[in-house]
């Protein structure tokens, strides 16, 4: 008997190599998809503090104006830093607040300079957390967890 063809052992080995190769490709594609689709998988639970049903955010207009706010962190993860974006009628002002680390359950109060003559009257504020996802990596910005506040009153 002189049959030509691949023996069953070699055929099994070829099928295993093909299956392992396809598995590796699928796993790499899935990991890349997850990393690009979700920047911050952990919900910080950050929120504006309210006292007597009044959100603790206000602003003062003028060349030496400011935005004042009070935020609290939720129970899940430390916030490394906070970014603030203020949209005025003329332009947008964005800044990172140094020394704004918020531990789990912590509270942070800030008074941020805001020149309403330069930027225009305040229309919207977005407060965005940055969290540390992996040790040794820079903090990740979590725009989907940012707090958007409109109709901000004047400080008294």
N, C-alpha and C positions, 0 to 999 in steps of 0.2 A: 504494500500500500504506500503509494507515494503521492500524498495530497499536498497541494500547495495552498497556503493561507496562513493567517495569524493564529497562533495557538491560543487557547482560552486564557491562559495566564497573561500573555502579552496584551490581549484584548481587554482584560480586566484592568491592567495597569494603565493603559491608554485612557480608559473611561475614568479612572480615578484622577489622573492628571488633569483631564478636561474639567471634571467636576470641581476640583480644588481651585483651578485657575478661574473658573466662573464665580466661585464663592468669594475669592479674594477681590475680584473686580467689583462684585456687587457690594461687598462690605466697604470698600474704599469710596465708592460712589455714594452710598448711604451716609457715611460719616461726613463727607464733603457737603452733601445736601443739608444735613442737620446743622452743621456749623454755620452755613450761610443763611439758613432760614430762621434760626433762633439765636440772637446775640446774648440774651439774658434769660436763661431758663428758670432762674430763681426769682420769685416775686418778692420785692423788698417790703411791700406794704406801706411805703412812705405816703404820708398824707399831711395836709395843712391842718394845724391845730385850730380848733374852734372853741371859743369861749362865749357862753350865753348865745349859742347858735350864730356867732359872727366869726367868719374865717379870719384868721390873724395874718392878713396881708393888706398893706396899704402903700400909698406913695405920696410923695411931696413933690410938687412941680417947681420949676425954676432952674437956674444955672447950677445951683448947689442942691438940687433935689435928690431924692433917694427913694428906694423901694425897701420896705421893711416887711419881713415875713418870719413866721415861726412854723417849722416842720417837725414831724416826729417820724421815726423809723419804725417799721413793723417788727415782727418776731422771728424773721427768717435769716437775715444775713446783715453783716456790717456794711454800711455805705462808706466808701473810701473818700469820695469827694462829690460835690454838687456843682452842676452847671446851671446858669441862669440865662435865659433868653428873653429879652424884653422887646416887644414889637411896638414901636411908636408910629405916629402918623407919617413921619418923615423917613425913618430908617430903622434898622434892627441893631440892637446892642446885645452882645453875647460875652459872657465872662465865666471863668472857672473860679469858684470860691475856695481859696486856699484855707487850710485848717478847718475844713467843713466836715471832718470825719464824724460819722454818726454810728455809735454802737447799736446793737440790737436793742430796740425799745427806747433809744435815746432821743433827745430833743435838741434842735439847733435853731438859734435865732440869728438873723443876719440883717444888717442895714447896708444895702448896696448903693453906691452913688449912681444917680440917674439924672442926666442933664436933659430936661424936657425941652429946652430951647434948641439944643443940637439934634435930639432924636425925635422930637414931637411928643404930643400928649400920648400917654400910655394906653394901648389898646388891649394887649395880651401879655401874660408872663407864662413861661414854661420853665419849671424846675425839674431838672433831669438828674437822676442818681448815676454814679459810677461805682461799680462793684468789682471786687477781686474774684475772678472765677477760678484761676489757677495760680498757685504759689509761684513766684518768680516772673509772672507775666504782668504787663501794665493793666490797670483797671479797665474794665469794659464799660462803655457808655450804654445806657439802657433807655433809648428814646421811647420805647413802647410803654415804659413805666413812668414817664414824665407826668408831672401834674400841670395841667393847663388851666389857667385862671383868667377869667375875663370880668369885666365890670368891677374893676378894682377901685375902691373908694380912696378918698384923700385921708392922710393921717391927721389926727387931731393933735 
